[in-house]
Amino acid sequence: MSASMEQPQIELTPWPEAEAELYRAAGYWTGDVLGSILSRGAQAFGDRTAVIAGERSWTYGDLNARADQLASGLNTLGITPGSKVVVQLPNIGEFIEVIFALFRLGAAPIMALPTHRYAEISYFCEFADAVAYIAPAKSGGFDYRDIGKKLKDEGLVRQVIIAGDAGDFVPLDGLYQAPGAAPEIDPSAIALLQLSGGTTGMSKLIPRTHDDYLYSVRASAEICGLSPQTVYLAVLPAAHNFPLSSPGVLGVLYAGGTVVLSESGAPDIAFPLIARHRVTMTAMVPPLALAWMTACDNLKKSGAPPDLSSLQVLQVGGAKFTEEAARRVTPVLGCKLQQVFGMAEGLVNYTRLDDDIDTVVTTQGRPISPADEVRIVDEDDQPVAPGATGLLLTRGPYTIRGYFKAAEHNAKSFTADGFYRTGDVVRLTDAGYLVVEGRAKDQINRGGEKVAADELENHLLAHPLVHDAAVVAMPDPYLGERTCAYVIPQNHAAAPEQRPRPQDLLKFLRERDLAVFKIPDRIEFIDAFPKTRLGKVDKKALRQMIAEKIAPPTVA
Ligand SMILES: O=C(O)c1cccc(O)c1O
């Protein structure tokens, strides 16, 4: 398609006016903006505790005032309505202050994850023309000022703002100033940019509007029964769509509850936080849920069971949770399980809190909204028979109609009538619940962390001794999947000692400053790839090869 070359790239593909009208008339889109969560919270719940992080806590009144002060300081640095700002903060109070300050200014945070490195962050800054990068000095043993320095050296952002010891950069601490006049914010404008798991190249940026995101947050809060009594423990990185909005941090603040931020989900950190703050709800990916159950079992056996008595709901999402593991949640942890199947592009499905146990452990839930449209189709976009497995397409009041500045990709990722091609392979039960059966996109889901095969292949191809590369998923009992890179060496006819070694390729990848979760778990050398009848690399065959190779020997 040459259209993308000629036309200016569109940041936000609007919903057709007819649908927008329907969504407003139905009360899904209220015209409120995300910043209203805190301004209303300050009025309704002023003295209640909104956020706890370590030994610090914020009332709704504090948080609202701090966000206004920070908005003022950020504004003096040239952050104005429409600005894009890459935010890469861990689960600390500043994360919440910063995103609300940006919402107030009509500036859009780009929700980077703490595990992203220079390769990803520099791309986000450049692609979105970001004016600023906001990060901690250090977290998790990594110094984010190194990223800030490179961004400045390469001229990719004007401002680097650091929480903590800022060195030569702008200290976030110094930006809390007397509030100025707040600009009028258009509820149909971009509120924030989420990140796609990606299937080709770098993560796509996902423009979410105030109208659509606030609806998903409000409706999620209701489905999950949130109230001022809710105490939510955030253990996943809060920037991620799941802990941010399903119903997550924003849903809990909307409902007047308390968010407890933790930089770690490890049982030895999280269990004491649950007991201390009487946490009622948390959200996690399947591997962490497995780790919690194992830890809980072990502590019970050792005679020192953790006090999880306040915990009512454990949400699990981000990757498929096996039925066997799902069945253990209530007996082991003593709380309800809620499965969540969502995507940063929009559609989120929940099992409901009053669903029977079989529905909860065997399905991934049903959509939030009566206005969510779900289609299950074959390769030719034709509907499959009721109950049959097929590709999931969706559109609705909080599912995007296009990625940020990606005309060419949008033409492939959306149907002509605006359905998003999720790339997930699902079936629909008679009761209208979705069961995830697999994936048609070229992606590895490493326990909820999505790796685009093609992005990693391109990094491998940059190595002078790599002739070709094909990245596939291999089964893993803990993460569900891990990443295996099949590599044809440049001199594959040469003696083994002249070939690159796995450790050389891994070192090479690490030096390219990629997010750590993208580094392959295994590298396999091969002389040629199996091919499909059409001559494409047969990834199914490669997946099978590696699965057989690593399978434990079966006893006859
Ligand atoms: O992206 C996801 O995996 C996801 C999972 C659960 C809920 C969500 O909102 C998500 O975006």
The ligand as an ORCA input file, in Angstrom:
! r2SCAN-3c Opt
* xyz 0 1
  O      -2.902     -7.384     27.581
  C      -3.303     -8.308     28.300
  O      -2.799     -9.437     28.288
  C      -4.438     -8.049     29.258
  C      -4.864     -9.031     30.137
  C      -5.899     -8.782     31.011
  C      -6.532     -7.553     31.038
  C      -6.115     -6.549     30.154
  O      -6.704     -5.345     30.153
  C      -5.059     -6.796     29.267
  O      -4.661     -5.818     28.422
*
